[in-house]
Amino acid sequence: MPNIVLTRIDNRLIHGQVATMWTASVGANLLLVANDEVSKDEFRQSLMDMAAPAAAQTRYFSIEKTINIIHKASPSQMIALICESPQDVLKLVEGGVPIKKVNIGNMHMAEGKKQVSKAVCVDQSDVDAFKKLKELGVELEIRRVPSESAEDINKLFE
């Protein structure tokens, strides 16, 4: 069983203070970005490597590779799993990745999305993915940084 200490949705993936704060808060020593585009983009990977805390390794896997390989993780790997969207998290859960809780950090405004909290904007596809995750027993929380209180997740479904 992989030791997933954090699953986070953040459309910026690994970035600055947020990555450092969460990594320290949960004791992660491996930041695993599960994203099809980033898994093939060495430039974006190098930018994220610069933002990652020195105490953690980074890996950039496609959704499918994450599903296929995460069960081989060593128990000593304290994994922070970072995804860009709730749809990607849903694919991981449906693929057998044992995700129990999802931290929803940053989901930026885009056409067709509505703002539901200071840092989270959703469209109907996002709402549907969150509903499905909830039905599958995954706990959801909206929280940008560890020092803040979690926000009411019911905002996601209004």
Backbone hydrogen bonds, N-H to C=O, Kabsch-Sander energy under -0.5 kcal/mol:
donor,donor_aa,acceptor,acceptor_aa,energy
4,I,2,P,-1.4
5,V,3,N,-0.8
5,V,79,I,-2.1
6,L,79,I,-1.5
8,R,81,L,-2.9
9,I,103,N,-2.9
10,D,8,R,-0.6
10,D,83,C,-2.7
11,N,106,N,-2.6
13,L,10,D,-2.5
15,H,13,L,-0.6
19,A,15,H,-2.1
20,T,16,G,-1.8
21,M,17,Q,-3.3
22,W,18,V,-2.7
23,T,19,A,-2.5
24,A,20,T,-2.2
25,S,21,M,-2.5
26,V,22,W,-2.3
27,G,23,T,-1.2
28,A,23,T,-1.4
29,N,78,M,-1.9
30,L,78,M,-1.6
31,L,57,Q,-3.3
32,L,30,L,-0.7
32,L,80,A,-2.8
33,V,31,L,-0.7
33,V,59,R,-2.8
34,A,32,L,-0.7
34,A,82,I,-2.1
35,N,33,V,-0.8
35,N,61,F,-2.4
39,S,35,N,-2.0
40,K,37,E,-1.4
41,D,38,V,-1.4
42,E,40,K,-0.7
45,Q,41,D,-2.2
46,S,42,E,-2.3
47,L,43,F,-1.9
48,M,44,R,-2.3
49,D,45,Q,-2.6
50,M,46,S,-1.5
51,A,47,L,-1.1
52,A,48,M,-1.5
56,A,53,P,-1.7
57,Q,29,N,-2.6
59,R,31,L,-2.3
61,F,33,V,-2.3
66,T,62,S,-2.4
67,I,63,I,-2.3
68,N,64,E,-2.3
69,I,65,K,-2.1
70,I,66,T,-2.3
72,K,69,I,-2.2
73,A,70,I,-1.6
77,Q,74,S,-1.9
78,M,76,S,-0.8
79,I,3,N,-2.8
79,I,77,Q,-0.9
80,A,30,L,-3.0
81,L,6,L,-3.4
81,L,79,I,-0.7
82,I,32,L,-2.9
82,I,80,A,-0.6
83,C,8,R,-3.0
89,V,85,S,-1.6
90,L,86,P,-2.6
91,K,87,Q,-2.1
92,L,88,D,-2.0
93,V,89,V,-2.6
94,E,90,L,-3.0
95,G,91,K,-1.4
96,G,93,V,-1.7
97,V,92,L,-2.6
99,I,97,V,-2.2
100,K,98,P,-0.6
102,V,139,E,-2.9
103,N,7,T,-3.4
104,I,102,V,-0.6
104,I,141,E,-3.7
105,G,9,I,-2.8
105,G,103,N,-0.7
106,N,9,I,-0.8
107,M,119,A,-2.7
113,K,110,A,-2.3
114,K,122,V,-2.8
116,V,120,V,-3.0
117,S,120,V,-1.5
120,V,117,S,-0.5
121,C,107,M,-1.9
122,V,114,K,-2.6
127,V,123,D,-2.4
128,D,124,Q,-2.7
129,A,125,S,-2.0
130,F,126,D,-2.7
131,K,127,V,-2.6
132,K,128,D,-2.2
133,L,129,A,-2.5
134,K,130,F,-2.5
135,E,131,K,-2.5
136,L,132,K,-1.8
137,G,134,K,-1.7
138,V,133,L,-2.5
139,E,100,K,-3.0
141,E,102,V,-2.2
142,I,151,E,-0.7
143,R,104,I,-1.9
143,R,141,E,-0.7
148,E,145,V,-1.6
151,E,142,I,-2.8
155,K,152,D,-1.4
156,L,153,I,-2.0
157,F,154,N,-1.4
158,E,155,K,-0.8
